């Protein structure tokens, strides 16, 4: 039986995870130019991003694959929104 309220919450959690992942990635890429060891910043932020997102999906899923799909949908949608918004250069329209 499909539990709509839990699917909506899973989707919203996926949106939040997508915001965290995308903004953290964007921030770490911007920091790379300021660091003497950019690989260190990239690696540490990668481990942080993947750990938080993996644990977040695991907790949201709670043993129900439908919730995982809803969360993944929210994650992908938010990631696409932020890539389109943050990916534009100041001179582009």
N, C-alpha and C positions, 0 to 999 in steps of 0.2 A: 504494500500500500504506500502510495506517495504521500509524504508529509510536507505539504506546501510551506508552512511557516519555517520549518527547518531548512528547506531548500533556499528560501529567500535569505535567511540568515547566513547560510553557507555562501551564497552569491555575494552578499555584502562583505563577508569576511575575505572572499577572494578579491574583491575590489580593493580592500584595505591592504592585503598582501601585495597586490600589484602596485599600489602606490609606494609602499615601503621598498619593494625590490627596484622599481624603476628610478625613484628619486635617489636611492642609495647608489645605484650604478652610475647615474648621471653625476652625482657628487664625487664619486671616486675617480671617474674619468677626468673631471675638471681638476682635481687635486694632483693628478699625475704630472702635470707640467710644472708644479711648484716643488715637487719632491726630488731629492737626489737619488732615491731608490724607489722609482714608481712601481716596480713589480711588487714591492712589499705592501704598498697601499692597496694595489689591485688584488693581491692574494688575500690579505686580511679581510678586506671588504667582501670578496667573493665567498670566503668561508662564512662570514657573518650573514650575508644575504641568503646563501643556500641553507644554512642551519635554521634561520628564522622561518623561511618559507616552507621548508620540509616539515618542521615541527608544527607550523600553523596549519598546513594541509592535513597532517595526521590528526591533529586535535579536532579540526572541523569535520573531518570524515567520520570519526567516531564509529567506524565499522560499517558505514553505509556508502556504497560506491556512488549512489545518486548525489550525495552531498559533495563528494569529491569532484564530480563532473560540474556541478553548479559552481563550486569555488574556483575550479580551473577556468570556467567560462568568465567569471568575474575578473579573475587575474589577467587573462588574455585581453579582455576588453579594456581594462584600465591601462594595461601596458601599451596597447595601441594608441589610446587617447594621449597618454603622456609622451610617447615617442613622436607623435605628430605635433604636439604643442612645444615640447622642449627641443625637438630636433631642428627647428627652424632657426636659421641664422638671422641676426638683426636686420640685414639688408634684404632678406627674402620676404615675399608677401604671400 
